[in-house]
Amino acid sequence: MTTTRECPALLVSAPASGQGKTSVTAALARWHTQQGRRVRVFKTGPDFLDPMVLERASGTPAYQLDLWMCGEADVRQRLFDAAGACDLILVEGVMGLFDGDPSSADLAQQLALPVMTVIDGSAMAQTFGAVACGMASYRKKLSMYGVAANRIGSDYHAQLLRNSLPPSLHWLGALPRDEALALPERHLGLIAAAELEDIDARLDALAKAWSAHASISLPSPIRFKPQRIDPVPMQLHKQRIAIARDAAFCFIYQANLDLLSEAGAELRFFSPLAGDALPECDAVWLPGGYPELHLTALSARRDLHKALREHRDAEKPLLAECGGLLFGLESLADREGNEAPMAGLLSGRAVLQSRLVALGLQSVALPEGKLRGHTFHHTRAWIDEKPLAHAFNPNNGPCQEAVYRDRRLTASFVHLYFPSNPLAAQRLFLP
């Protein structure tokens, strides 16, 4: 029986958001893949958009690692599984290295992951080294392996930055300041990889740019140990679950799909935007995404609206998360006030705002059990229903989302992480 596995690993972090972590991680993943290495990529914290890009860059699903939302055992087991199937593990951090609770630094320290920091060097020279040294020395038990520069102006600029580093910090590479290499964004973050027709060309361009200054230096392999995790009970045997999945409903954790499949469910995907009818099913999942960008198409799906209401009225399970909740309201409006009718599963309306409305980890106690997840949206909703429960923010933040229940319909702005309580998650899809 295998007791440990070894594999080189790097946690890619930065002094702050906006430094280019995702671009560098994607460049690293695609470049190493092109060199013939098998790469597995993870994302620190609850995030949907960055993993879509990282999955495309590496050619393998990108899972989330969060000490609170996922739990340490879940995190360690996923890394153990990856170590047995790849030559390099990359973990993209969240925000700045020491930001948040738990932070990327907490994850790196607890799992003994060496850290690579990405620094925007566009407006500095030798101070680049000072910033890197400050990050390396800020927490004594953290292992800072190396540094990469983003948005360099020239080869000479890269040389200045590289020479500013002490011998204890490895130079790992750089990306140039080039708008053609930028990954496009909108509210909530990067544009979903599936919406970019040229995503592979962009990733190849990032890898090519990275190769100009890339170092093949990798840290020594890390030893990963298996965890004692109970197998997923098969409570969903032959349960048919219809899952909306397209550009309007794309915020889906791969770990959630894995759990439903392991529990015996038959997953039936359909696209509301493409005009797909609701498949024959025992339960429905409307995940989050961007319904506000597709008001005309979604409002025209009166056949689907009717089918979903009949599903609810038949007291069959239906989970609507964030974007799924918005689609389930009576109407939804964009920032300009253009309002369109939605499915009418719940009495209420919502309007997209110009600023972030909610952000934070969430824990919610439901009749099925306690589940963990997060909230992140720009929409304000007015819902004429009494909440079944309110979520709890473990960091005592202001975001405590309401959860609504009508028969077997469960609706909320919370994105649930099913492996945080496999039994409770399965019960949401049972009559």
Disulfide bonds with the S-S distance in Angstrom:
none
